[in-house]
Each structure stands twice: as C-alpha cells, then as structure tokens.
Amino acid sequence: MRVLLTGGTGYIGSATLDALVAAEHDVTCLIRDRSRRRRIEERGGRPAAGDVTDAAAVRALAGAVDGVVHLASPGDDTSAHVDAAFTDAVLTGLAGTGKAFVSTGGVWDHGSGDDITESSPFRPPRISAWGPAITERVRAATGVRTAVIAPALVYGRGDNLLTLVSAGPRRGAGDDEALVVPGGGDQHWPTVHVDDLADLYVQALENAPAGSYFIGASGVNPTAGEITRAASRALGLDGRIALDGLAATVGRLGALGEALLLDQRASGDGARRVLGWRPGRPTVLDHLAETVGRC
C-alpha cells in the first residue's frame, strides 16, 4: 500500500514508519525540515518536502496514495487549527475513494475513569479540549475508511513523556535525594509501548472498519507513584520519591500538569477484539527496571 505519513521523524511516528516499512508498505513522509530527509531515507521511507498546513499540497499528496496516517502535531497553541486544517485537506483529497485515513486522538480526552473504553464519554482536560471535535469529524466522514487511535502514555524509545518524570525536580540531597511524583502519586496512568502502538497504526491502516475508534492502551495502568519509584531506581536514587502535590504540579506544568493528574485506567480491548492487536512488549515498570543506570 502507498502511504502518506506525517510526523515520521517524531517519537511515535518514527516507530510507525519502521512498522509500516516492515509490513512492506511504500511510505512517503511529509517533512517541513529538509535536514531530516536522511533520517527518513535511512528508515526506508521517501521524504516529501512540505508542511501539514499547506492544504493544496496535502490534498494532492493524499490523492496520490492509498492511505494516510497522521501523527504530526505542533504541540502548542496552534495545534487545534493545524489539526483541523490538515483533516479537512485529507478528507477532501480522499473524498469518495474509500481509502484509509488513520488519525490520532488521545486517551486524556476521556478524563478520569477507572474503566475507559471506546464508548466512554469525552471529558477532555484543557490541554486537549479541541481534540474530541476533530475525532468525531474524522469518524463521521463518508467515502473514506477512517479510524482514530487514542494513545495512552507512550514509552519505550527514549521514554518521551516519561522524561517529565525522570528529568523532573528532585528534593533533598545526597542519600536523601528523591524524585518528585506529579500530583499525589495515586493517580493511574494507562500505558503502551511505542512499538506496540506502531503495530496498532499499521493494523488500523490495513483493516479498520470505517469510522473506527481505538484506545491504544496495553491494559497496564500503574500509578504515577509506581512509575516514579521505578524511574528513581533507574536513576540510582534507590526508589526514593517525594510527592509534588496537585497545586504544585499544575503550577509547574500548567495545562500538562492538569492532564497528568487525571486518574485513568484503560484496557485497549477494542483493538484486540476488532483488529486482533496483541501488545506484548515489556510493561512500563519492566522497561524502567531494564534501564537502571541508563536514564
């Protein structure tokens, strides 16, 4: 399958590019920074200079492939506008073809919950308040085989968001030095290994029914305290942790801090049932245990 991939040099995108190439897809990666061409080529992709905000270019590229996987995001105040404009361009470029468009949401969009599934209501925190409207728009599109994946907390290659924990503030000194836990530490975080998540994107591209929505979660939901304690061990702090508290976390991280205070548990069973997805890489706690001394 000829595939257009955005975000191919990013954290999830690079793993997804590897998975797409391994599945023998012909992948074109839209890149704004020409200096990243070699990184795409070395992974087996074809770089195409362009920007996700260039609607005409996106429509043309989408019309020339068999499917689109969208993982690029500015990650700032422009994200809502950029994602909406890109979605419009892709849906226009693929209109009436029945070709695949796999977009990205996020498990945070469901707010706190102890059994989050694909049918759980949207209650997004401030940082992703704009996301559910785009998710629903993608799912409702006709003439295109659309799917949206909502990733959990992703880890496994450089640890991405977990860097906020391992590189976060510390308290004390010497033998009393401790790693700070966001919030109160008892909130659960749904997790997924980035390579398992990449497999899910490939499976959704190939087989997801039109209008699908999948939560990309392994079913392992440790607390923030458990994750921070494991990171503390990996950093040589013997598992010592200190609670940040709710107000301090929000004061330090703003809207991101609010999201990290969500108490979420998710299984990812929908993708297992519909697509046969089988996440099997090390759990986040096992992964952190394997990185002792290398954080």
N, C-alpha and C positions, 0 to 999 in steps of 0.2 A: 504494500500500500504506500502511496506517495503521501507524506505527512508534513504539514507545516507546524513547527513547534516554536512557541515563544518562551523566553526565559531559559533557553538551552545552556547558558553558562551559569545559571543560578544554582542554589542548593538542591532543590527538588528537581529542577529542570535538567541539570547535568546527569543525575541518576536516571531520569526518564529518557534522556537521549540515549544513554547506554542500553537501557532496556529495549527501546524501540529498535535500535540497530541490531541488538542480539536477536530480536524477533524477525529480523530481515526486512524491516521497513526502510524505505528510501526517505530520509528525513532532511527537510530544509529548515534551517533555523534562522529566524528573523533576528538580526543583531543591529543595534544602533552604533556600537563601538567597534570600528573596523579592526582594532588591535586584538580583538577576541576571535578573529577568523581562525587562527591556527588551533585554538582550543577546541573549536567545533570540528575542524577537519581531523584533528588527531583522534577524536572520538567516533569518527565515521560519518559525520553529518555534513551537509552542504550549507555554508553560510550565505545568507542573502541580506545585503545591506538594506536597512530600512528601520522604520520606527512604528511602534504599535499605535501611535497617534495619527499616522498617515492613512486616512481612510481609503483613499483610492488605491494605494499600494497594497493594503491589507485585502481589499476586495479582489484585486487581481490575483494575488498570491493564493487566496482561499479558493478562487475559481479554478486554479490550475492543479489542485491536489485532490486527494481522495478523503482527507480528513484533517482536522485542525485540533491541536492540543494547546491550550492556553495556560501558561504558568507565570508569565511576566507580570510584575506589579511594581509601581514606583515605591510603594511602601510609605507614602507621605500623604499630604492633604489633597494631592491631585488624583489619588487612586480611584475614587468613585467616578470622576469624569473620564479618566483614561480607560477604565474597565468598561464603562457603559459605551463609549465611542467605539472601542475595539469590538465589543459584542455586536453592535449594530452593523459594523463593516463586515464581520464574518458571516452573520446571518443573511446579509444581503448578497454576499459573494457565493454562498452555498444555497440560496433560496431555490426550492423546488427540485433539488438534486438528490435528496435522501442521503447525502454524505454525512460523515460524522463530525461533530463538534463537541469536544470534551473541555469543559471549563472548570474553574476552581472556585470553591467557596471556602468555608472554614467551620470547624466544629464549634468555635466560640459563638457563632451566630445563634446557637440554640440556648445560650445562657446556662445557668446552673441546672443540674438534673442528675439523678442517680441511675437513670436508665434511658440514655439518649439514643433514639433511633431515627431512621429517616422520616418517620411520621411525627416526630416531636415538633412542637411549635417553635417558631423563630422568636427569640428574645435577645437580640444581639447587644453586646456592650457598645460603648461609644466608638471604640476604635474600628468596628466593622458594621456600624449601623446601616451603611449603604448596601451591604452585601446581599441580604435576602431578596431585595427587589430585582437585582440582576440575576440571581439564581432562578427565581420564578420566571423571569422573562426568557431565559435560555430554555428552561424546561417546557415552556408553553409554545415555543416556536414550532411551526408546521413546515413540512417539506425538508426538514433537516433531522438527522438522527442525533439528538442532543443528549448529553449527560453532564452532570455536575458532580465533582468529587469534593468533599469537605474534609481536608486532612486534620488529623489530631496533632498533638505536639510531636514534631518530627526530630529524629536523632539518627546517628549512625555514621555520618561522614563529616567530621569537624564539629558536629553537635548543634550547629545552628542556634536555635532559641535556648538550648541548654547552656550556651555560653553566658547567657544572662545570669545563670546560677553560678557556674564555675568561676566566672570572671567578676562576679558581684562583690559587694563590700564584705569586709571581714571585721570581726570585733575581737578585742583582746590582743595579746601579743605572746610570742614565744610558745610555751607549752599550753597556753590557754587560748591561742588564736582559734577562732571559729568562723565558719562560713555562714553568711546570713541567708535565712529562708524567706522568700517572698511571703508576705502576709502572716497568717497564723500557723502555716505549715500543715494543717489538717485538710486542706482542700485537695481533691483528687484531680489529677491531670490525665486525660486519655492520651495514649502514646502510639506511635507507629514508627518502625524503622524505615528510613528513606528508600531503601531498595525494595522493601515490600510495597511501599506506596507507589513506587515507579512501576512495579508489576501491575498494580491496580489500574494505573492510567492506560497501560497497554491493553489490558483486558477490556476496559471500558471502550476504548477506541475500536477494538475489533468486534465486540459482541454486545455492548449495552443496548437495550431497547430504547426507543425514542422517549425522551422526557425523563430519563432515569436520574436518580439522585442517590449517591452512596457516601456514607461516612467512612473515611479512611482511617480506621482505628483497629489496633491489634486485639483489643479486648483486655489489655493490661493497663490498669488505672491506678498507679501508685500515688501516694500523696506527695505534695511539694516537699514536705519534710523528709520523706524517704528518699526522694531524688537528690535533695541537697545533702543528706547524710552520705549517700553513695558518692556524690561528687567530692565531698570533703575527704573521704578516704582516698579517692583517686588523686587528690591534691596533696596528700601527705599530712592531713590535719586530723587523722585518726577518727574521722566521723563526727567531729565536734561541729555543732550548729548553734545558731542563735536566731531567735525569731525577730523578724523585722517589724511585724505588726501591720494592720491594714492601712492606717493613715500614712505611715512612713513609706510603705510600698507605693501607694498612689502618689505621694509627694515626690518620690524619687523617679518614678517611671511614668507618671501621668496616665493616659488612657491605656497604655500597655499594662501598667500595673493593675488597673481595674480588671482587665481580662485575665491576668494571672491569679486573681483572687476568686475566679469562678470555680465552683466545686462541681466537676463533671465526671461522669462515668459513661463510657460508650463501648459497645461490643464490636461494631463493624459487621454484624451478622448479615446485613442486607447484601453486601458484596459477595459474601460467602455463598449465600443461597442462590443469587441470580447469576453470578459470574463464575462461581467455583474458586474464588480468590482464597488463597491459603497463606497468610502471613506466617513466616517461620524463622525469621532472623532472631538473634538474641534480643531478649527484653531490654528495656532501657536500664534496669538495675544491673543486669548481667553485662550489658555493654559498658557501663561505667566501671564495673568491677574489673573488666578486662583492660581498662585504660589507666589503671593505677600507675601513677608516676609519669603519665603522658599527657595529662590535661594541661 
